[in-house]
Amino acid sequence: MGQVHSEILPGRAKQANMADYSRAVSEFRWEDVEKSFSWHESGKVNMAHEAIDRHVLEGRGAATALIYSDSAREEMYTFSDLREQSNRFGNVLRQHGIGRGDRVFIFMPRRPELYFSLLGVLKVGAVAGPLFEAFMETAVKDRLEDSGAVALITTPELLQRVKRAELPELKHVFVVGGPSDGGQGLISYEEAMAAASAELEPEWLSLEDGLIMHYTSGSTGKPKGVYHVQRAMIQHYYTGKIVLDLRPDDIYWCTADPGWVTGTSYGIFAPWLNGVTNVVRGGRFSPQDWYKTIERFGVTVWYSAPTAFRMLMGAGEASLKDIDLSSLRHVLSVGEPLNPEVVRWGDKFYQQRIHDTWWMTETGAQLICNYPGMDIKPGSMGRPLPGIEAAILDDRGNLLPPYAMGNLAIRTPWPSMMGKIWNNEAKYEEYFRIPGWYISGDSAYMDEDGYFWFQGRIDDVINSSGERIGPFEVESKLVEHPAVAEAGVIGKPDVMRGEIIKAFISLRDGYFPTAELKEEIAAFVKAGLSAHAAPREIEFREKLPKTRSGKIMRRVLKAWELHLPAGDLSTIED
Ligand code: 6R9
């Protein structure tokens, strides 16, 4: 199994902090990382204190914490500013009786108020739940309902997608850029902030208290609430240092939205725990805007995703004309396999080696990475962080030798490991079914140098442009459409997006397979869930392959699509 990879790109001296990997592994102790935090003596923690207030108390309050820009706004905030804004919002929440353990969701585009309010939520010990602005009614309702969110911070436009009448536990809605409306139960964010005190004593928590929730997709059931605890900060801080290579004067830009775990672990926590300047770009992707962002703010460390790099590569050399990217020192990627061509493109046109990193919503932080300074094998996810043990196991938990493909597993525990799956103990247990290990759901192999190579997902989860999409959620929405009798959804390989969503559909009597109907069905999913969950391709079939118990066999659909043999059909219905 597997193949021998001869191509090795040597590490570069200017990023040499992890060149001696074996020594770093043998000398590593988590206790040494823990000592970096001010809670070490008191035993009590608060992420917002460690990420923001600590810098102010230690005399770094005037340093720039946040640079925000979009096509209309450009603003800078110091650590002192963020302390004040989050204190004010913390006080607003306390006035409404919201505090420790309450789930407070934030449904907003990337803008400064998202960051202020999220930090305010953390200050009072509540658990933050950031949602992508692209979510539509059903996706929003499912998440607020499952989490039992008591409060929401949103904008007037997005508020229209919140079915408040069906969410009895949602008692407080703060509207950014909208008026208070007592009759409607709406509170103006701006008015409340202006009236609130700028002084606040944070809620002091234990390492096991809640921090943040991210909903993510599996192959069955609705998205699950992955619940992270305060302890994760140890790993956010540490990986910020050794993987992102953050240093005090860095200007760091993570392109991810906080609706995705990368946008919080590495778009909020890691940079601010390390006290560096964090760039946030609002608005949509465009190669020119992105390059200009790097140039204008002198970005030194840049963390993005393969789809974005492929789109930048697609925009070609011409898009780099008159652009100066020489401020860059370190570039990283996460979310999907990073193609070797993209690494070579980075070498040639950015004079930067793109470093791939592997981790998941459930793991809370990076686990397998290409470190600064390390020799890179293009196409490999890299090696486990010092302090992390990774292995390839068969389904019964036996360790497999180099080059054998199997389950990518991580030795438990590590600091940023999820604390629970909200309201779903059984789902949580499934990840830990082999004693002592976390089973990731990815298949991979390890080579003789201990580098890991991603092979695919073991379940049916689709990865389109780095977004994890559960086929079940899309199928459930599809069958709500009056024309759809049955639907099966798979990921179809795609050069730009990694995979796209393809739906196989059988129609109800009286409906006919037309191009207009395809469009209408795709628009229906888009309006109910989100654009990224809508199928880009639809194929009508008279009948779908099902097991005798009635489950649609996605593996057969995939075989149809790829013109492969369908494999064992012994459980098929007819
Ligand atoms: C952080 C994040 C996790 C899934 C993961 C895997 C895929 C992530 C990858 C990668 C190949 C990499 N994935 N990083 N595949 N190479 N470097 O992405 O979290 O949205 O939960 O997705 O993404 O399949 O299991 P999440």
Boltz pocket constraint, residues with backbone or C-beta under 6 A from the ligand:
constraints:
  - pocket:
      binder: B
      contacts: [[A, 216], [A, 261], [A, 262], [A, 333], [A, 334], [A, 335], [A, 336], [A, 337], [A, 338], [A, 356], [A, 357], [A, 358], [A, 359], [A, 360], [A, 361], [A, 362], [A, 381], [A, 440], [A, 441], [A, 442], [A, 454], [A, 456], [A, 457], [A, 463], [A, 466], [A, 467], [A, 468]]
      max_distance: 6.0
